Amino acid sequence: MQVFDASSMIYAWDNYPVNQFPPFWQWMATQVEQRVLVMPKVAFEEIEHKTPDCAQWLKELSLVRLEVTNAILQDANRIKGLIGVIDDKYHPKGVDENDLFIISVARANNVVLVSNEEKQTALPKILSKCKIPAVCNMNTVNVTCINFIEYIKSSQEVFG
């Protein structure tokens, strides 16, 4: 199972149009139906807001939407403290509350997170400027985070 961030699904939807890449989307549908590809509910809500047609497609496939449990909320708050966010004052160039929930959902399920947020080669001096991949890479978070292209390559699937 892989947990998808909204950024990855929107990237796929925008860059691989369904009518031009049918074998790819048939494979993606199978990933959703077999529960290999799941999303935190907060990520799905972002997709509903930004790309309603993609959200509808996912709903029709009965996408598993993972809830933010109390344990996940506690972990997200722990990570929030690690990156120095105080009183919900998130840095505009870093993660936000939903991002921390998404990371914590992946962490709670001990699975790979697929996110197309920008990778940072080094942690910023101001930790609240960290994007999802940098937060995942912190020793005290330790979530494997790959982008959508890495997800496709790791599948070794051939579309033709």
RAQUI-V827796 format. One record per pair of residues at least 4 apart in sequence whose C-alpha atoms are under 6 Angstrom apart, sorted by the first residue. I is the first residue (numbers start at 1). J is the second residue. Records with the same first field share a line. If there is no record, write none. Layout:
I = J ; J
This chain:
1 = 36 ; 37
2 = 36 ; 37 ; 111 ; 112 ; 113
3 = 38 ; 39 ; 106 ; 113
4 = 39 ; 113 ; 114
5 = 43 ; 114 ; 115
6 = 43 ; 47
7 = 11 ; 115 ; 116
8 = 115 ; 116 ; 148
10 = 14
11 = 15
12 = 16
18 = 22
23 = 159
24 = 159
25 = 29
30 = 34
31 = 36 ; 37
32 = 37 ; 63
38 = 64
39 = 65
40 = 65 ; 66
41 = 65 ; 66 ; 67
47 = 51 ; 55
48 = 52 ; 55
58 = 63
59 = 63
68 = 72
72 = 104
76 = 100 ; 101 ; 104
80 = 85
81 = 85
83 = 127 ; 128
84 = 128
85 = 89 ; 90
90 = 96
91 = 128 ; 129
93 = 129
94 = 128 ; 129 ; 130 ; 131
95 = 99 ; 131
104 = 108
106 = 110 ; 111 ; 113
107 = 143
112 = 144 ; 145
113 = 145
114 = 145 ; 146 ; 147
115 = 147
116 = 147
119 = 133
130 = 134
133 = 145
136 = 141 ; 142 ; 143
137 = 142
138 = 142
146 = 150
150 = 154
